[in-house]
C-alpha cells in the first residue's frame, strides 16, 4: 500500500491540490459539514426508533425527512474524502485509523440500507408501533455508536501517523 500511496503523492493531481494551499482546508470543511448533516439524520432516525425524539411523527415521516440528508451527506463526504486522499495519500492510506474508519463506514452504510429496506417492506409494522422492537432498538444504539466511531476515527487520522 505504501508504494501506491507514494505513487499517488507524486502524481500531478496530488501535487496540484497541495500547490493551492486553500484547497485542502476548504475540502476538509465541506467534508465535516457533510458528516454533520449525515450524523444529524442518523441521530434523529435512531432517536425516533428509541422513542426519544419525534414521537409525534410516524417512522415513515421521520425517514422521509432525514434519510435524504444522510445519503447526500454520504455522497458529499465520499467526494471530499477522495479529494483528501489524493491530496495526502501517505497520511491516509497507510493509517490504521483511516482503515478502521472505512470498515466502520461500510458497515454503518449497510446497516442504514438494511433499515431503509426493512422500513419499505414492513411499513405497516413500523407504523403500528411507536418505535421498533427491542432488537431494532439495539441496532439503533449500535448504529449511533458506529457512526460516532466513524467520526472519532476520522479525526484520529491526523494523529495516528505511521512512520514510513
VEXDOLUM-622942 format. One line per field, with one value per residue (C-alpha): residue number from 1; residue in one letter; x, y, z. Coordinates in Angstrom, 3 decimals, decimal comma. Each point is the difference from the previous one (the first is absolute). Layout:
! residues N
k = (NUM / ...)
r = (a / ...)
c1 = (X / ...)
c2 = (Y / ...)
c3 = (Z / ...)
//
This chain:
! residues 164
k = (1 / 2 / 3 / 4 / 5 / 6 / 7 / 8 / 9 / 10 / 11 / 12 / 13 / 14 / 15 / 16 / 17 / 18 / 19 / 20 / 21 / 22 / 23 / 24 / 25 / 26 / 27 / 28 / 29 / 30 / 31 / 32 / 33 / 34 / 35 / 36 / 37 / 38 / 39 / 40 / 41 / 42 / 43 / 44 / 45 / 46 / 47 / 48 / 49 / 50 / 51 / 52 / 53 / 54 / 55 / 56 / 57 / 58 / 59 / 60 / 61 / 62 / 63 / 64 / 65 / 66 / 67 / 68 / 69 / 70 / 71 / 72 / 73 / 74 / 75 / 76 / 77 / 78 / 79 / 80 / 81 / 82 / 83 / 84 / 85 / 86 / 87 / 88 / 89 / 90 / 91 / 92 / 93 / 94 / 95 / 96 / 97 / 98 / 99 / 100 / 101 / 102 / 103 / 104 / 105 / 106 / 107 / 108 / 109 / 110 / 111 / 112 / 113 / 114 / 115 / 116 / 117 / 118 / 119 / 120 / 121 / 122 / 123 / 124 / 125 / 126 / 127 / 128 / 129 / 130 / 131 / 132 / 133 / 134 / 135 / 136 / 137 / 138 / 139 / 140 / 141 / 142 / 143 / 144 / 145 / 146 / 147 / 148 / 149 / 150 / 151 / 152 / 153 / 154 / 155 / 156 / 157 / 158 / 159 / 160 / 161 / 162 / 163 / 164)
r = (x / x / x / x / x / x / x / x / x / x / x / x / x / x / x / x / x / x / x / x / x / x / x / x / x / x / x / x / x / x / x / x / x / x / x / x / x / x / x / x / x / x / x / x / x / x / x / x / x / x / x / x / x / x / x / x / x / x / x / x / x / x / x / x / x / x / x / x / x / x / x / x / x / x / x / x / x / x / x / x / x / x / x / x / x / x / x / x / x / x / x / x / x / x / x / x / x / x / x / x / x / x / x / x / x / x / x / x / x / x / x / x / x / x / x / x / x / x / x / x / x / x / x / x / x / x / x / x / x / x / x / x / x / x / x / x / x / x / x / x / x / x / x / x / x / x / x / x / x / x / x / x / x / x / x / x / x / x / x / x / x / x / x / x)
c1 = (0,000 / 2,899 / 1,199 / -3,424 / -0,230 / 3,432 / -0,918 / -3,228 / 1,869 / 2,326 / -2,872 / -0,932 / -3,427 / 1,464 / 2,622 / -2,616 / -2,179 / 2,935 / 1,276 / -3,246 / 0,254 / -3,705 / -1,486 / 0,638 / -1,373 / -3,111 / -0,578 / 0,458 / -2,607 / -2,487 / 0,766 / -0,743 / -3,245 / -1,114 / 0,746 / -1,930 / -3,078 / 0,367 / 0,422 / -2,981 / -2,216 / 1,354 / -0,492 / -3,575 / -1,083 / 1,577 / -1,416 / -3,418 / 0,503 / 0,954 / -3,116 / 2,132 / -0,842 / -2,620 / -2,729 / -2,633 / 1,237 / -0,373 / 3,142 / -0,657 / -0,195 / 3,175 / 1,835 / -1,278 / 1,224 / 3,474 / 1,128 / 0,678 / 2,279 / 1,874 / 0,527 / 0,904 / 2,427 / 1,504 / 0,369 / 1,657 / 2,211 / 1,076 / 0,978 / 1,809 / 1,610 / 1,396 / 1,432 / 1,678 / 1,464 / 1,436 / 1,420 / 1,640 / 0,074 / 2,871 / -1,746 / -3,177 / 0,741 / 2,545 / -1,939 / -1,866 / -2,499 / -0,875 / -0,617 / -1,981 / -2,146 / -0,519 / -1,058 / -2,431 / -1,307 / -0,765 / -1,721 / -1,980 / -1,201 / -1,030 / -1,995 / -1,627 / -0,909 / -1,458 / -2,081 / -1,356 / -0,790 / -1,725 / -2,006 / -1,189 / -0,913 / -1,637 / -1,586 / -3,139 / 1,995 / 2,070 / -3,115 / -1,927 / 2,687 / 1,265 / 3,536 / 1,816 / 0,238 / 2,638 / 2,314 / -0,415 / 0,652 / 3,264 / 0,926 / -0,848 / 2,402 / 2,616 / -0,528 / 0,553 / 3,128 / 1,378 / -0,533 / 1,597 / 2,957 / 0,244 / 0,252 / 2,547 / 2,170 / -0,274 / 1,336 / 2,632 / 1,498 / 2,008 / 1,519 / 0,549 / 2,898 / 2,058 / 3,650 / 0,850)
c2 = (0,000 / 2,358 / -0,306 / 1,027 / 2,842 / 1,299 / -0,289 / 1,931 / 2,641 / 0,528 / 0,292 / 3,269 / 0,036 / -0,276 / 2,642 / 2,435 / -0,420 / 0,728 / 2,935 / 1,844 / 0,410 / 0,783 / -3,093 / -2,614 / 2,118 / 0,939 / -3,623 / -1,064 / 2,545 / -1,239 / -3,576 / 0,867 / 1,790 / -3,025 / -2,304 / 2,353 / -0,203 / -3,760 / -0,386 / 2,238 / -2,192 / -3,229 / 1,287 / 1,191 / -3,278 / -2,070 / 2,203 / -0,476 / -3,782 / 0,247 / 2,123 / 2,852 / 2,584 / 0,601 / -1,906 / 2,025 / -1,182 / -3,344 / -1,961 / 0,512 / 3,766 / 0,009 / -2,099 / 2,114 / 3,100 / -1,175 / -2,807 / 2,407 / 2,041 / -3,172 / -1,148 / 3,497 / 0,244 / -3,351 / 1,051 / 3,326 / -1,570 / -2,669 / 2,587 / 2,247 / -3,009 / -1,183 / 3,459 / -0,100 / -3,427 / 1,234 / 3,088 / -1,929 / -3,688 / -1,017 / 1,511 / -1,955 / -3,236 / -1,346 / 1,038 / -2,491 / 2,695 / 0,619 / -3,689 / -0,403 / 2,925 / -1,531 / -3,361 / 1,582 / 2,342 / -2,937 / -1,912 / 3,097 / 0,531 / -3,662 / 0,409 / 3,166 / -1,722 / -2,928 / 2,429 / 1,658 / -3,359 / -1,274 / 3,195 / -0,252 / -3,699 / 0,153 / 3,433 / -1,116 / -1,472 / 3,170 / 2,173 / -2,092 / 0,198 / 3,203 / -1,260 / -3,059 / -3,312 / -0,624 / -1,480 / 3,079 / 2,285 / -1,832 / 0,508 / 3,701 / 0,317 / -1,958 / 2,287 / 3,124 / -1,532 / -1,025 / 3,450 / 1,673 / -2,374 / 0,985 / 3,650 / -0,702 / -2,112 / 2,653 / 2,599 / -2,437 / -0,341 / 3,180 / -1,345 / -3,673 / 0,506 / -3,025 / 0,650 / -1,207)
c3 = (0,000 / 0,725 / -3,597 / -1,303 / 2,535 / -1,058 / -3,678 / 0,619 / 2,025 / -2,954 / -2,470 / -1,651 / 1,654 / 3,480 / -0,728 / -1,395 / 3,089 / 2,291 / -2,085 / 0,640 / 3,763 / 0,435 / -1,689 / 2,708 / 2,893 / -2,016 / -0,992 / 3,635 / 1,110 / -2,599 / 1,084 / 3,627 / -0,945 / -2,026 / 2,917 / 2,299 / -2,235 / -0,246 / 3,768 / 0,708 / -2,159 / 1,478 / 3,511 / -0,594 / -1,618 / 2,738 / 2,752 / -1,616 / 0,023 / 3,676 / 0,577 / 1,374 / -2,686 / -2,657 / 1,815 / -1,857 / -3,401 / -1,660 / -0,731 / -3,713 / 0,416 / 2,060 / -2,593 / -2,891 / 1,775 / 0,992 / -2,343 / -2,910 / 2,286 / 0,860 / -3,581 / -1,239 / 2,916 / -0,951 / -3,650 / 0,816 / 2,672 / -2,505 / -2,607 / 2,462 / 1,657 / -3,330 / -0,631 / 3,417 / -0,755 / -3,296 / 1,720 / 2,849 / -0,915 / 2,259 / 3,025 / -0,732 / -1,816 / 2,469 / 3,089 / 2,213 / 1,076 / -3,659 / -0,683 / 3,209 / -1,089 / -3,441 / 1,449 / 2,461 / -2,686 / -2,262 / 2,815 / 1,013 / -3,559 / -0,270 / 3,217 / -1,364 / -3,279 / 1,944 / 2,061 / -3,138 / -1,566 / 3,148 / 0,343 / -3,585 / 0,229 / 3,446 / -0,046 / 1,842 / 2,874 / 0,385 / -0,053 / 2,532 / 2,648 / 1,566 / -0,387 / -1,229 / 1,768 / 2,653 / -2,647 / -2,195 / 2,966 / 0,686 / -3,659 / 0,333 / 2,931 / -1,959 / -2,993 / 2,085 / 1,548 / -3,398 / -1,541 / 3,027 / -0,387 / -3,695 / 1,037 / 2,756 / -2,308 / -2,705 / 2,390 / 1,265 / -3,482 / 0,517 / 3,215 / -0,832 / -2,357 / -0,895 / -0,732 / -3,489)
//
